[in-house]
Amino acid sequence: MTQKTPPVCDYEGSDYQKSFWDEGGRAYEDKAEEIALKRLLPKSGKLLLEIGAGAGRNTPRYKGYERIVLLDYSRTQLQQAQERLGESERYIYVAADAYKLPFVDGLFDGATMIRTLHHMKDAPAAIQQVRRILESSGNFILEYANKLNLKAILRYFLRKQEWSPFTPEQVEFVALNFDFHPKTIRKWLEKSNFRLERQLTVSHFRIAIIKRFFPAIFLAKMDSIAQLTGDWWQLTPSVFTISEAVGESPVASEGAFFQCPQCGSTSLKEEPEMLSCSNCDAKYAIRNGIYDFREPLT
């Protein structure tokens, strides 16, 4: 029987890329995140897993990797990514639950999770899944929403919010939207056999009145300088980290790639429109170049 996982925040049918990024007045945040990624990404890599890829906003920034797997729970987000990136053997599109990554152990040498962990009710479980699919010394770039940000601290002292930004537990400020304490994130990474290498604080100037009076490119340049304080303190709404997978990892067999999220078997046979598991007989659709592991076909 398949283990039940926490609820998923599903962006199916959403115009998130257009409404939030393209037309949402977030050019500064986008540029600041681009700068952070450029600082953290390795110069080269073989196979990267982009968890919560959405419509592929960040995918073109992973220039050093030979191949990229875009994973999202929403098929429509992946379809938008296909339209953005075009058809290429470099990209593999997978619709799946981040709590049940449908890949063999130790397959990837890199993974990213940007603006995704804040939707995870069981964040440690998601981080453990990332560690499982990474090879030893693989890189994991994680961004998380930080509860210990200056705005939250000010609101707490002014008694405009009930929850404390100083306590270690995550806070759900909207359904399936969570903020995390930096110390808690570091603890979870360590418990999952990741060694934290660097932290960058991002979006220092995410304040409407500041964004109204200063151009995005100027704020991004200022943010670029301020990001360098991330290893000293974390007081911004967004924090980027890079960690190395430590300890032993299974070595993925040559040619092995997917594993069945129902039973964990690696015996999957690819047919023209589906993948079939020879162990539990589960079948997963392949539609328009998207592997759909969310639910087996009936």
C-alpha positions as CSV (number, residue, x, y, z in Angstrom):
1,M,0.0,0.0,0.0
2,T,1.2,3.5,-0.9
3,Q,2.3,5.6,2.1
4,K,0.0,8.6,2.5
5,T,1.8,11.9,2.1
6,P,0.9,15.5,3.2
7,P,-1.4,17.6,1.1
8,V,0.1,19.3,-2.0
9,C,-0.3,22.9,-3.1
10,D,-1.5,22.4,-6.6
11,Y,-1.0,25.2,-9.2
12,E,-3.0,23.3,-11.9
13,G,-4.6,25.8,-14.3
14,S,-2.8,28.8,-12.6
15,D,-1.4,31.8,-14.5
16,Y,1.1,32.2,-11.7
17,Q,4.0,33.0,-14.1
18,K,2.1,35.7,-15.8
19,S,0.2,37.2,-12.9
20,F,2.9,37.0,-10.2
21,W,6.1,37.4,-12.1
22,D,5.5,38.9,-15.6
23,E,2.9,41.4,-14.6
24,G,3.1,41.4,-10.7
25,G,5.8,44.1,-10.3
26,R,8.4,41.6,-9.1
27,A,11.3,42.4,-11.5
28,Y,13.5,43.3,-8.6
29,E,12.9,40.0,-6.7
30,D,13.5,38.0,-9.9
31,K,16.8,39.7,-10.7
32,A,17.9,39.4,-7.1
33,E,17.2,35.7,-7.2
34,E,19.1,35.4,-10.5
35,I,22.1,37.0,-8.8
36,A,21.9,34.6,-5.9
37,L,21.7,31.5,-8.1
38,K,24.6,32.6,-10.2
39,R,26.7,32.9,-7.0
40,L,25.7,29.4,-5.8
41,L,25.5,27.3,-8.9
42,P,28.5,25.1,-9.8
43,K,30.2,25.8,-13.1
44,S,29.2,22.5,-14.5
45,G,27.1,19.4,-13.8
46,K,25.5,16.4,-15.5
47,L,22.0,16.0,-14.3
48,L,20.0,18.5,-12.2
49,L,16.6,18.1,-10.6
50,E,14.6,21.3,-10.4
51,I,11.9,20.7,-7.8
52,G,8.9,23.1,-8.1
53,A,10.1,24.2,-11.6
54,G,6.7,25.8,-12.4
55,A,6.7,27.4,-15.8
56,G,10.5,27.3,-16.1
57,R,11.3,30.8,-14.8
58,N,14.7,29.7,-13.4
59,T,15.5,26.8,-15.8
60,P,17.5,28.9,-18.3
61,R,19.8,30.0,-15.4
62,Y,21.1,26.4,-14.9
63,K,23.5,26.8,-17.8
64,G,26.2,24.5,-16.5
65,Y,24.2,21.3,-16.4
66,E,24.0,19.0,-19.3
67,R,20.4,17.8,-18.6
68,I,17.7,19.2,-16.4
69,V,14.6,17.4,-15.0
70,L,11.8,19.9,-14.4
71,L,9.5,18.5,-11.7
72,D,6.2,20.1,-10.6
73,Y,2.9,18.8,-9.4
74,S,1.0,20.8,-11.9
75,R,0.8,19.6,-15.5
76,T,-0.2,23.0,-16.8
77,Q,2.8,24.6,-15.2
78,L,5.0,22.1,-17.0
79,Q,3.2,22.8,-20.3
80,Q,3.9,26.5,-19.9
81,A,7.6,25.5,-19.3
82,Q,7.6,23.5,-22.5
83,E,6.3,26.5,-24.4
84,R,8.9,28.8,-22.8
85,L,11.9,26.4,-23.3
86,G,10.9,24.7,-26.5
87,E,11.5,21.1,-27.4
88,S,15.0,19.8,-26.4
89,E,16.5,16.5,-25.3
90,R,18.2,18.6,-22.5
91,Y,14.8,18.9,-20.7
92,I,12.8,16.2,-19.1
93,Y,9.3,17.1,-17.7
94,V,7.9,15.2,-14.8
95,A,4.6,15.8,-12.9
96,A,5.0,14.2,-9.5
97,D,4.7,14.7,-5.7
98,A,7.9,16.0,-4.1
99,Y,7.2,13.7,-1.2
100,K,7.5,10.7,-3.5
101,L,10.2,11.6,-6.0
102,P,9.9,9.0,-8.8
103,F,13.7,8.5,-9.4
104,V,16.3,5.9,-8.4
105,D,18.6,6.6,-5.5
106,G,21.8,8.6,-6.1
107,L,20.8,9.6,-9.7
108,F,21.4,13.3,-9.7
109,D,24.5,15.4,-9.0
110,G,22.5,18.6,-8.4
111,A,19.1,19.7,-7.2
112,T,17.3,23.0,-6.6
113,M,14.2,23.9,-4.7
114,I,13.3,27.6,-5.1
115,R,10.1,29.1,-3.7
116,T,8.8,25.6,-3.1
117,L,9.6,24.5,0.4
118,H,7.2,27.2,1.7
119,H,4.4,24.9,0.4
120,M,5.7,21.9,2.3
121,K,3.8,20.9,5.5
122,D,6.4,18.3,6.2
123,A,9.5,20.1,5.0
124,P,12.0,17.5,6.6
125,A,10.4,14.7,4.6
126,A,10.8,16.7,1.3
127,I,14.5,17.5,2.2
128,Q,15.1,13.8,2.9
129,Q,13.7,12.9,-0.5
130,V,16.2,15.3,-2.1
131,R,19.0,13.6,-0.3
132,R,17.9,10.2,-1.4
133,I,18.1,11.0,-5.1
134,L,21.5,12.8,-4.8
135,E,24.8,11.2,-5.2
136,S,27.6,11.7,-2.7
137,S,29.0,15.3,-3.0
138,G,25.9,16.4,-4.9
139,N,24.8,20.0,-4.6
140,F,21.5,21.1,-3.2
141,I,20.4,24.7,-3.6
142,L,17.5,25.4,-1.3
143,E,15.5,28.7,-0.9
144,Y,13.1,29.1,2.0
145,A,10.7,31.7,3.3
146,N,12.2,33.1,6.5
147,K,10.0,33.8,9.5
148,L,12.9,35.7,11.2
149,N,12.7,38.7,8.9
150,L,12.8,42.3,9.9
151,K,9.2,43.0,8.9
152,A,7.9,40.1,11.0
153,I,10.1,41.1,14.0
154,L,8.7,44.7,13.8
155,R,5.1,43.5,13.5
156,Y,5.6,41.2,16.4
157,F,6.9,43.9,18.7
158,L,4.1,46.2,17.6
159,R,1.6,43.4,18.4
160,K,0.3,43.3,14.9
161,Q,0.9,39.6,14.6
162,E,0.5,36.8,17.2
163,W,3.2,34.4,16.2
164,S,6.8,34.9,17.3
165,P,9.5,35.1,14.6
166,F,12.0,33.9,17.2
167,T,10.6,30.5,18.0
168,P,11.8,27.4,16.0
169,E,8.5,26.0,14.7
170,Q,7.3,26.8,11.2
171,V,4.3,29.1,10.9
172,E,1.4,28.6,8.4
173,F,0.3,32.2,7.6
174,V,-2.0,31.1,4.8
175,A,-3.2,27.5,4.0
176,L,-0.1,25.5,2.8
177,N,2.1,28.6,2.9
178,F,4.8,28.3,5.6
179,D,7.7,30.4,7.0
180,F,10.7,28.7,8.6
181,H,13.3,29.7,11.2
182,P,16.9,29.6,9.8
183,K,18.1,27.5,12.7
184,T,15.4,24.9,12.1
185,I,16.3,24.7,8.4
186,R,20.0,24.2,9.2
187,K,19.0,21.4,11.7
188,W,16.9,19.6,9.1
189,L,19.6,19.8,6.5
190,E,22.2,18.4,8.9
191,K,19.8,15.5,9.9
192,S,19.3,14.7,6.3
193,N,23.1,14.4,5.7
194,F,23.7,17.7,4.1
195,R,26.6,19.9,4.9
196,L,25.7,23.6,4.7
197,E,28.3,25.5,2.7
198,R,26.9,29.0,2.2
199,Q,23.8,31.2,2.9
200,L,22.7,34.3,1.0
201,T,20.0,36.7,2.2
202,V,17.8,37.8,-0.6
203,S,15.1,40.4,-1.2
204,H,16.4,43.0,1.3
205,F,14.2,45.7,-0.3
206,R,10.9,43.8,-0.7
207,I,8.9,46.8,0.4
208,A,6.3,48.4,-1.8
209,I,7.2,52.0,-1.2
210,I,11.0,51.3,-1.9
211,K,10.1,49.5,-5.1
212,R,7.9,52.4,-6.2
213,F,10.7,55.0,-6.0
214,F,13.8,53.0,-7.1
215,P,14.2,51.0,-10.3
216,A,14.5,47.2,-10.1
217,I,18.0,47.1,-11.5
218,F,19.3,49.5,-8.9
219,L,17.7,47.5,-6.0
220,A,19.0,44.3,-7.4
221,K,22.6,45.7,-7.4
222,M,22.1,46.8,-3.8
223,D,20.7,43.5,-2.9
224,S,23.7,41.8,-4.6
225,I,26.0,43.5,-2.0
226,A,23.8,42.8,0.9
227,Q,23.4,39.1,0.0
228,L,27.0,38.6,1.1
229,T,26.0,39.0,4.8
230,G,24.0,35.8,4.7
231,D,26.5,33.7,6.6
232,W,26.4,36.2,9.4
233,W,22.7,36.8,9.9
234,Q,19.4,35.9,8.2
235,L,16.9,38.7,8.5
236,T,15.4,38.9,5.0
237,P,12.1,37.3,3.8
238,S,14.0,34.9,1.5
239,V,17.2,32.9,2.2
240,F,19.2,30.9,-0.3
241,T,21.5,28.1,0.8
242,I,23.8,25.6,-0.9
243,S,24.6,22.3,0.8
244,E,26.7,19.3,-0.1
245,A,25.3,15.7,0.2
246,V,27.6,13.9,2.7
247,G,27.9,10.3,3.7
248,E,27.3,7.2,1.5
249,S,24.9,7.3,-1.4
250,P,23.8,4.4,-3.6
251,V,25.3,4.6,-7.1
252,A,22.5,4.6,-9.7
253,S,22.9,1.7,-12.1
254,E,23.7,2.5,-15.7
255,G,20.5,3.3,-17.6
256,A,18.4,3.4,-14.4
257,F,16.3,6.5,-14.0
258,F,12.7,6.3,-12.8
259,Q,11.3,4.3,-9.9
260,C,7.7,3.5,-9.1
261,P,6.3,5.9,-6.5
262,Q,3.8,3.2,-5.5
263,C,6.2,0.4,-4.6
264,G,9.7,1.8,-5.1
265,S,10.6,-0.7,-7.8
266,T,13.0,0.4,-10.5
267,S,11.6,-2.1,-13.0
268,L,9.7,0.3,-15.1
269,K,9.1,-0.3,-18.8
270,E,8.6,2.7,-21.1
271,E,5.9,2.3,-23.8
272,P,4.7,4.9,-26.3
273,E,2.2,6.5,-23.9
274,M,2.9,5.1,-20.5
275,L,5.4,3.6,-18.1
276,S,4.5,0.2,-16.6
277,C,5.8,-1.2,-13.3
278,S,6.5,-4.9,-13.5
279,N,6.4,-5.3,-9.7
280,C,3.0,-3.8,-8.8
281,D,1.5,-3.4,-12.3
282,A,1.0,0.4,-11.8
283,K,0.9,2.4,-15.0
284,Y,1.8,6.1,-15.4
285,A,0.8,8.2,-18.4
286,I,3.2,10.0,-20.7
287,R,1.3,12.9,-22.3
288,N,2.8,15.3,-24.7
289,G,6.3,14.7,-23.4
290,I,5.3,14.9,-19.7
291,Y,5.8,11.9,-17.4
292,D,2.8,11.9,-15.0
293,F,3.5,10.1,-11.7
294,R,0.9,11.9,-9.7
295,E,-1.6,9.0,-9.8
296,P,-1.4,5.6,-11.6
297,L,-3.7,5.0,-14.5
298,T,-6.9,3.0,-13.7
